[in-house]
Amino acid sequence: MEGKTQSAFAEERLQLTKTAAVMEEQLELLEQMHRYTGHDFTEQLLEETREIRRQNLKSSRQEPYFARLDFEENGTTATGPLYIGKKGIEHEATNKPLVIDWRAPVASLFYSFTGGDAPATYECPEGTIEGKVHLKRNIVIRKQELERVVDTYSDEDEGAAATDEFLLYRLGENKDNKLRDIVSTIQAEQDRIIRSPRDKALIIQGVAGSGKTTVALHRLAFLLYQYREQMRAERMIIFAPNRMFLDYISGVLPELGVGDIQQTTFNDWALEVLENEVKLVDASKELEHWFAVKDESWDEQALTPGRFKGSVAFMQYLEACLAGLADHVLPDTDYEAWEMAILPAATIREWFDKEYAHYPLMKRKERVTARIERWLTMELEQVRDPNRRKEFKKKANARLKAYLKTWAETRTYEVYLEITARAKESDLVPAELKEFVPAQFAQELTDGAKSRKVREEDLPALAYLRYILYGDEGRTRFDHVVIDEAQDFSPFQVALLRKFTREGSFSILGDLSQGIHAYKGIRQWQEFTSLFGENETGYFQLEQSYRSTMEIIEFANEVLVRGGGAPLLAVPVFRSGRQVGVYPAERQSAEIARILRGLDPAAVKTTAVIGRTAASCRELARELAKEGIEASLLDAKQATYGGGLSVVPAYLAKGLEFDAVIVADADARSYRAAPAEAKLLYVACTRALHELHLVYSGGEVSPLVRL
Ligand SMILES: Nc1ncnc2c1ncn2[C@@H]1O[C@H](COP(=O)(O)OP(=O)(O)OP(=O)(O)O)[C@@H](O)[C@H]1O
């Protein structure tokens, strides 16, 4: 075995030397070629291709490939081994592949074939290709040096399948401040999602650490490769919960050679659609309010304005109100510019209802106003006496201003105020929904009316109203939309994004067990699938968790069970680490400092102290500083994540991960045995890759915690 490994290593070192030499030669050749700057279209295209090849060669030089696949297609004689890399590279003279792009159809075998007697198959434009896999080999190259060779399948030695060994080696590595690509270890169940056709809204329920975010990013890279004629990076968009999370994931797409994809939060996007017509109340204050430790459980607060404002019923209510509004925009009076110059109400209505009917309401208003102004100019031209004309013009303008004031209000925010004020009494709100319309609903908005301040739960409705009133305002529709942490999205948000998307191409990913924003998120994925047509969605479930050790996953699963159960518990990969520690403390900061000092700096690069609330985190950071430990305190306004030691409230840690996590405030009052609080503690615990510790003070440990 030892000898075999050594000869495989020697073989691959030779191969690497050969490939590197060919690549250098290719690059030199391309660099020497004259760069075309003329106007001939064909020549321009050829130059573009050459430039892409130059760039690919330059970026692939250091690590040209990460895998080898020996595949024999049925009916052909065995071809040479295929080397798979992040970028495809062709031999300039022969056009033969030197390195295959990981997204190419044949490369899918590397991910999907896991052994067994059944023939290996993959799909490509020519149909299904069948054959035999002889070898699957992982190859680690760093800075042009071969570091590791691991055979994950060999038909000569079936017992030696070592998929797990290589995966474990990768999972055991330390984390810095950025998420990374996983091209060399994509698992079969993840590969199926990544390579799914573009024409569906995929809903992916995945346990914590199952790779949802990572898979979504790889899927974007795949779609851009597979549908390069139809999809464009700048027409794709990723929605993530906050800017810090966006910063954390920002490294993956460039690693995969993909740029230009829009990345934002729903709030930022909606405010942009609204052209900043409204302002958002300080979201960090809202969050602090929601996640404060209270006497009643959150579950009792579930029927909140947010649930109603995020519902499809509310969306339909707005549509119905607006349909009615169009009938009432115009008054029934004529416009009398001056005596004898009268534009009848019927003519104005004719323009509004018929000629400009295909425009959105606000545009219709603008067009009709412009038309009246044109009519007025013509009428004035007929007045010969310049003095009288001047006098009439003055009068007509004043009257026009007054006349337009009698038209119904159609500005977004004002319409929203008007509509929401009527919701409780309106016949348009179905009876069964009335009880969900919160009593303080309109009042809250009216209170903030002067400052035009709204809550984030008002944004979907406002953005939708703007869309109905003004149309898409020249915005290009999205080719694909990724929604991460989608369990915290409302059906209204998704339905709205659907309107801004070309063909319903979505990747919607989340975990119901991490649905900590009970006041706005969904309870079941069905709430989203029902927004699309029968054959327009696909559902995937990821159960394997790759982030944390077995000990951490088992501990976290029990939190969910103790909190009232979870529909789906995570299955860990077989990666064992330290036992989870639970420590009572007189002073939490002293205990946390003790744990921090005991961490092995070589094994732990990123650490988080996760507190229950923002207030408790501020306190912890202060106390730790007194112990001589400096940490970055992360808050809701944070735009970047710098790694190192962080103190962060549980609700903001979602989506992030750290080598070691210390959960503070693990006491019985901070985390009670209720589903919503179990979810929050679950989120906190599952942020840890290698080490997890819990600290509590002030009496009893949380009933969610296994001692
Ligand atoms: N196939 C894989 N090979 C190697 N690492 C993987 C694989 N899949 C996931 N991971 C790693 O597991 C970790 C979790 O991935 P990711 O953050 O994408 O999961 P998630 O499902 O979005 O998690 P959460 O819902 O808890 O935020 C990351 O470190 C990622 O690199």
The ligand as an SDF file (V2000), in Angstrom:
LIG
                    3D

 31 33  0  0  0  0  0  0  0  0999 V2000
  -18.4590   18.9290    0.3550 N   0  0  0  0  0  0  0  0  0  0  0  0
  -17.8010   19.6490    1.2290 C   0  0  0  0  0  0  0  0  0  0  0  0
  -16.4660   19.5310    1.3390 N   0  0  0  0  0  0  0  0  0  0  0  0
  -15.7560   20.2530    2.2370 C   0  0  0  0  0  0  0  0  0  0  0  0
  -16.3050   21.1330    3.0700 N   0  0  0  0  0  0  0  0  0  0  0  0
  -17.6330   21.2990    2.9910 C   0  0  0  0  0  0  0  0  0  0  0  0
  -18.4500   20.5730    2.0900 C   0  0  0  0  0  0  0  0  0  0  0  0
  -19.7150   20.9680    2.2450 N   0  0  0  0  0  0  0  0  0  0  0  0
  -19.7070   21.9030    3.2080 C   0  0  0  0  0  0  0  0  0  0  0  0
  -18.4620   22.0960    3.6560 N   0  0  0  0  0  0  0  0  0  0  0  0
  -18.0240   23.0330    4.6940 C   0  0  0  0  0  0  0  0  0  0  0  0
  -18.9840   23.0110    5.7310 O   0  0  0  0  0  0  0  0  0  0  0  0
  -19.0990   24.3180    6.2840 C   0  0  0  0  0  0  0  0  0  0  0  0
  -20.5320   24.7300    6.2760 C   0  0  0  0  0  0  0  0  0  0  0  0
  -20.9050   25.1390    4.9880 O   0  0  0  0  0  0  0  0  0  0  0  0
  -22.0040   26.2580    4.7620 P   0  0  0  0  0  0  0  0  0  0  0  0
  -21.7080   27.4390    5.6090 O   0  0  0  0  0  0  0  0  0  0  0  0
  -22.1450   26.4360    3.3060 O   0  0  0  0  0  0  0  0  0  0  0  0
  -23.2540   25.4760    5.3660 O   0  0  0  0  0  0  0  0  0  0  0  0
  -24.7360   25.9710    5.6330 P   0  0  0  0  0  0  0  0  0  0  0  0
  -25.6010   24.8010    5.3890 O   0  0  0  0  0  0  0  0  0  0  0  0
  -25.0050   27.1990    4.8450 O   0  0  0  0  0  0  0  0  0  0  0  0
  -24.6520   26.2730    7.1780 O   0  0  0  0  0  0  0  0  0  0  0  0
  -25.5930   27.0690    8.1830 P   0  0  0  0  0  0  0  0  0  0  0  0
  -27.0110   26.8500    7.7950 O   0  0  0  0  0  0  0  0  0  0  0  0
  -25.2830   26.4500    9.4910 O   0  0  0  0  0  0  0  0  0  0  0  0
  -25.1430   28.4770    8.1240 O   0  0  0  0  0  0  0  0  0  0  0  0
  -18.1860   25.2270    5.4900 C   0  0  0  0  0  0  0  0  0  0  0  0
  -16.9520   25.3160    6.1680 O   0  0  0  0  0  0  0  0  0  0  0  0
  -17.9830   24.4600    4.1910 C   0  0  0  0  0  0  0  0  0  0  0  0
  -16.7420   24.7530    3.5920 O   0  0  0  0  0  0  0  0  0  0  0  0
  1  2  1  0
  2  3  1  0
  2  7  2  0
  3  4  2  0
  4  5  1  0
  5  6  2  0
  6  7  1  0
  6 10  1  0
  7  8  1  0
  8  9  2  0
  9 10  1  0
 10 11  1  0
 11 12  1  0
 11 30  1  0
 12 13  1  0
 13 14  1  0
 13 28  1  0
 14 15  1  0
 15 16  1  0
 16 17  2  0
 16 18  1  0
 16 19  1  0
 19 20  1  0
 20 21  2  0
 20 22  1  0
 20 23  1  0
 23 24  1  0
 24 25  2  0
 24 26  1  0
 24 27  1  0
 28 29  1  0
 28 30  1  0
 30 31  1  0
M  END
$$$$
